[in-house]
Amino acid sequence: MKGHRVQLTVRLEPQVMQAARQRSGEMKVSLSSTVAEAAKESLLSSYRSEREQEILKALDRNFHALRRLERQLRLEISVLKEMIGVGMRSFFNHTTPIPEPTKNAALRSGKERFHRYLDLLATNLRSGESILKDLPLPEAGEPAAAAASDAGGQVVPATEDRSRGK
């Protein structure tokens, strides 16, 4: 399409002119380029199909990027669920009931420790730190739940060779 250009004077309705000015401002191109692009899209079917192909390629790239993000999110959620479950099971298995006379002191201590935990959590979130940053990514085609645990259902540490656990 590049090559010789012909100068043309065109009269447009005010609404069309306003739309062309707005589009040229959004795209940061000249008004002439905007009108020429609109004419190509409207009048040349081959130009439309080339543009549609470019749009479809961009859409395909975005789709695959979203799929990767979704897989990562599923993996992180399943790891977090496993971490919470293991932590709660450990808590209930190893924490004895509190005798009535010491319950108030235990509640105060628990409240203080919980607030320290929340402060650490807020600090990590503000700084972008994550306990999941060293999490190994699953192999291609491997479901997120399988990547988060080995055959025995236990979470595999990030530093451990996953092939040993299977």
C-alpha positions, -999 to +999 in steps of 0.1 A: +000+000+000+030+023+005+040+044-024+026+074-043-001+093-024-027+116-039-038+148-022-076+151-018-099+176-002-128+160+017-158+176+033-170+159+064-200+163+087-192+180+120-198+148+140-175+128+117-148+155+119-150+156+157-147+118+158-117+119+135-100+146+157-107+126+188-093+094+172-062+112+160-056+126+195-060+091+211-037+075+185-012+104+185-012+106+147-021+134+123-057+140+113-048+132+077-034+098+088-065+090+108-088+098+079-067+078+054-067+048+078-104+050+082-108+051+044-086+021+040-105+001+066-138+010+050-130+007+013-103-020+010-113-055+019-077-068+017-066-041+042-094-051+065-084-088+064-047-079+071-058-058+101-082-085+113-053-110+111-031-086+132-059-082+157-064-120+159-027-126+165-027-100+193-059-116+207-042-150+206-011-137+225-034-121+251-054-153+255-023-174+260-009-149+285-042-150+304-040-189+304-005-187+319-017-163+346-047-185+353-024-216+357-001-197+380-031-184+401-045-219+404-012-233+415-007-206+441-043-210+454-038-248+458-005-243+476-021-217+499-050-241+507-026-269+514-005-246+536-035-235+556-048-270+560-014-284+571-010-254+595-044-259+610-040-296+614-006-291+631-022-265+654-050-287+665-027-318+668-001-300+690-020-274+710-035-286+743-067-271+757-060-240+779-069-244+816-096-219+827-073-199+852-048-191+824-073-184+796-072-146+798-034-145+797-034-169+767-060-148+749-038-116+754-007-135+743-025-148+712-038-114+703-003-099+705+012-127+684-016-123+659-010-086+656+027-093+650+017-118+623-005-091+607+023-066+608+047-091+591+020-098+565+015-061+557+052-055+555+056-084+530+027-072+509+040-037+508+075-048+498+062-073+473+078-103+492+060-136+489+066-170+505+055-185+471+083-167+451+105-198+451+076-222+442+086-244+412+063-240+382+045-271+370+056-289+339+036-282+307+003-300+308+007-308+345-024-298+365-018-272+392-030-295+421-005-322+410+023-297+408+016-285+443+018-319+459+036-352+455+020-387+453+015-388+490-005-355+491+023-336+509+035-302+497+069-305+481+093-278+494+107-255+467+143-266+473+135-303+471+139-322+438+104-330+428+114-361+410+125-378+442+091-374+458+073-394+430 
